[in-house]
């Protein structure tokens, strides 16, 4: 494709054709996102002056981005941003790219928070911090405190930057470690109102069938663990009883066909009741919630 300097309208057409040739989904949308990124504007800004010409430098930068996209590097990693819950988050290859399905997890958690009292929330596997930041930013309750963990130091660096960007770092404390081990120095046993997690849940078989832009670029550790993809869920269910207060809730995202097994695990733990399941936008069971009762 010819990337000699041209105006915005012509460049969008050229870029769209290139992306379509390489079977990139939604080529027009992605052409707009790439060009907007290069011009440091939003998609709407592209159409305010469509006859504006690109400089040779901007044209070269766009060409480089398009070449990377045709190699299936995810759009979010090229622009360094991903929208989630109406908020913009910094991302890089150290973190999983936030998905629309996970918004169900956040919306469900928000619905469990009443505005009248302080809340202690624990998030397991925070990644870029999109869940913790969204909860702190969007909840009407400004008395919430969130303890968020991740095993990756690089992920925690991104999470901290996102918390600061959205001005909620005073309500989010980040800890490095494997699941609950990250909180072992805190004296918070039996004090947590909500435990929320979007753990790795892709099975080994499903992982091999993932699209190239996911399997080849996003961190495997954040996508899959165990043959059936539920090894982390099991550990969270087992450890949650130490931290939740009676009446508190465990809220987890899950994969396709995992709901039956996870319901059994929650029931078998013998300290969860009122187990509910919520579907995502495609009507797939996506979030499971259990209310914690005192251990028998």
URHU-V790758 format. One record per helix or strand of 3 or more residues. SS is the DSSP state (alpha for helix, beta for strand). FROM is the first residue (numbers start at 1). TO is the last residue. If there is no record, write none. Layout:
SS,FROM,TO  SS,FROM,TO
This chain:
alpha,8,21  alpha,27,38  alpha,43,46  alpha,56,69  alpha,75,79  beta,81,84  beta,87,90  alpha,102,111  beta,119,124  alpha,130,138  beta,144,150  alpha,153,165  beta,172,176  alpha,179,183  beta,192,197  alpha,204,208  alpha,212,215  alpha,220,222  alpha,231,243  beta,244,253  alpha,259,269  beta,272,279  beta,285,292
